[in-house]
Amino acid sequence: MIVVRHFEYVPPAAKGALVAIGNFDGVHRGHQALIAAGKRQAGAMGAPFGILVFEPHPQEFFKKGGEKFRLTPFRPKAEMLCKLGVDVLFAVPFNARLAAMPAKGFIADVLVGGLSVRNVITGGDFQFGKGRGGDAALLAAEGVRLGFGASVFNVVMAAGDQKISSTDIRAALKRGDPKGAARLLGHDWTVSGHVRGGDKRGRTIGFPTANVSLKGYLEPALGVYAVRAAAGGVTYDGVANFGKRPTFDKQDTLLEVHLFDFDGDLYGRQLDTSFVDFIRPERRMSGLEELKAQIAADSATARGMLAGR
């Protein structure tokens, strides 16, 4: 997959693509269906298939320092799109210049002048340009005038005839429902981060943990989860606590992952942790002995949940 970060400098192999535009946060079932349809259409046209996203996410640009909301920061999103067979990923910088660009200017300068798009696909509610002045109808009209095709993808629906949205997935994770999020995503929600040093308290009670920051990710409900975690190409079942560790009066949030049947050193290595099921909310323990007993109980619960998958 070719990654293009500046629309002014697009390699010849990436030009003339059929391009789907959106944020693709989470790469959920709706995104996957759009990508599959786009790939088929691009193949029939003999054109590369591309995805156009904005980096940083426009919400991050307009609300600097706001609550973290991303299901998939750029790198894991790019990895998922590559696995789905996307040929080109256009990561257009979202800055003051782009925020002030009128919709017609975006079409003329970015889509036509920069990417030389052959066709674009959007959702029916897609809006773009300064003040969200552009929509799918404007894309279609300008496409006729400037010589590219424009189409709207029919959305994928969830149970109850609700459109699958990243907003609903975030809400599920915030209320401690990773299974509900997975039904909409089409896969378990997964966070990737490097294992960092901690207090090493877990080793003293027989439950060593890999400590990972969720920097860049949405923060799910605080609590204990059954997880699957991959390191070095091997996936392990495990139990994880995401929270503030009230037993030890900590204030920062941290993901602590205990891998079952693992004996090794993970410091500095990347750990990809998939949230499978929710076990219980985080709570303060009276001391190390109660904490040890509770982790043992949580581990047994997690093993049962994961065996049932």
Secondary structure in CASP SS format (residue, H / E / C, confidence):
PFRMAT SS
TARGET T0000
AUTHOR 0000-0000-0000
METHOD secondary structure of the structure
MODEL  1
M C 1.00
I E 1.00
V E 1.00
V E 1.00
R C 1.00
H C 1.00
F C 1.00
E C 1.00
Y C 1.00
V C 1.00
P C 1.00
P H 1.00
A H 1.00
A H 1.00
K C 1.00
G C 1.00
A C 1.00
L E 1.00
V E 1.00
A E 1.00
I E 1.00
G C 1.00
N C 1.00
F C 1.00
D C 1.00
G C 1.00
V C 1.00
H C 1.00
R H 1.00
G H 1.00
H H 1.00
Q H 1.00
A H 1.00
L H 1.00
I H 1.00
A H 1.00
A H 1.00
G H 1.00
K H 1.00
R H 1.00
Q H 1.00
A H 1.00
G H 1.00
A H 1.00
M H 1.00
G C 1.00
A C 1.00
P C 1.00
F E 1.00
G E 1.00
I E 1.00
L E 1.00
V E 1.00
F E 1.00
E E 1.00
P C 1.00
H C 1.00
P H 1.00
Q H 1.00
E H 1.00
F H 1.00
F H 1.00
K C 1.00
K C 1.00
G C 1.00
G C 1.00
E C 1.00
K C 1.00
F C 1.00
R C 1.00
L C 1.00
T C 1.00
P C 1.00
F H 1.00
R H 1.00
P H 1.00
K H 1.00
A H 1.00
E H 1.00
M H 1.00
L H 1.00
C H 1.00
K H 1.00
L C 1.00
G C 1.00
V C 1.00
D C 1.00
V E 1.00
L E 1.00
F E 1.00
A E 1.00
V E 1.00
P E 1.00
F C 1.00
N C 1.00
A H 1.00
R H 1.00
L H 1.00
A H 1.00
A C 1.00
M C 1.00
P C 1.00
A H 1.00
K H 1.00
G H 1.00
F H 1.00
I H 1.00
A H 1.00
D H 1.00
V H 1.00
L H 1.00
V H 1.00
G H 1.00
G H 1.00
L C 1.00
S C 1.00
V C 1.00
R C 1.00
N E 1.00
V E 1.00
I E 1.00
T E 1.00
G E 1.00
G C 1.00
D C 1.00
F C 1.00
Q E 1.00
F E 1.00
G C 1.00
K H 1.00
G H 1.00
R H 1.00
G C 1.00
G E 1.00
D E 1.00
A H 1.00
A H 1.00
L H 1.00
L H 1.00
A H 1.00
A H 1.00
E H 1.00
G H 1.00
V H 1.00
R H 1.00
L H 1.00
G C 1.00
F C 1.00
G E 1.00
A E 1.00
S E 1.00
V E 1.00
F E 1.00
N C 1.00
V C 1.00
V C 1.00
M E 1.00
A E 1.00
A C 1.00
G C 1.00
D C 1.00
Q E 1.00
K E 1.00
I C 1.00
S C 1.00
S H 1.00
T H 1.00
D H 1.00
I H 1.00
R H 1.00
A H 1.00
A H 1.00
L H 1.00
K H 1.00
R C 1.00
G C 1.00
D C 1.00
P H 1.00
K H 1.00
G H 1.00
A H 1.00
A H 1.00
R H 1.00
L H 1.00
L H 1.00
G C 1.00
H C 1.00
D C 1.00
W E 1.00
T E 1.00
V E 1.00
S E 1.00
G E 1.00
H E 1.00
V E 1.00
R E 1.00
G C 1.00
G C 1.00
D C 1.00
K C 1.00
R H 1.00
G H 1.00
R H 1.00
T H 1.00
I C 1.00
G C 1.00
F C 1.00
P C 1.00
T C 1.00
A E 1.00
N E 1.00
V E 1.00
S C 1.00
L C 1.00
K C 1.00
G C 1.00
Y C 1.00
L C 1.00
E C 1.00
P C 1.00
A C 1.00
L C 1.00
G E 1.00
V E 1.00
Y E 1.00
A E 1.00
V E 1.00
R E 1.00
A E 1.00
A E 1.00
A E 1.00
G C 1.00
G C 1.00
V E 1.00
T E 1.00
Y E 1.00
D E 1.00
G E 1.00
V E 1.00
A E 1.00
N E 1.00
F E 1.00
G E 1.00
K C 1.00
R C 1.00
P H 1.00
T H 1.00
F H 1.00
D C 1.00
K C 1.00
Q C 1.00
D C 1.00
T C 1.00
L E 1.00
L E 1.00
E E 1.00
V E 1.00
H E 1.00
L E 1.00
F C 1.00
D C 1.00
F C 1.00
D C 1.00
G C 1.00
D C 1.00
L C 1.00
Y C 1.00
G C 1.00
R C 1.00
Q E 1.00
L E 1.00
D E 1.00
T E 1.00
S E 1.00
F E 1.00
V E 1.00
D E 1.00
F E 1.00
I E 1.00
R E 1.00
P E 1.00
E C 1.00
R C 1.00
R C 1.00
M C 1.00
S C 1.00
G C 1.00
L H 1.00
E H 1.00
E H 1.00
L H 1.00
K H 1.00
A H 1.00
Q H 1.00
I H 1.00
A H 1.00
A H 1.00
D H 1.00
S H 1.00
A H 1.00
T H 1.00
A H 1.00
R H 1.00
G H 1.00
M H 1.00
L H 1.00
A H 1.00
G C 1.00
R C 1.00
END
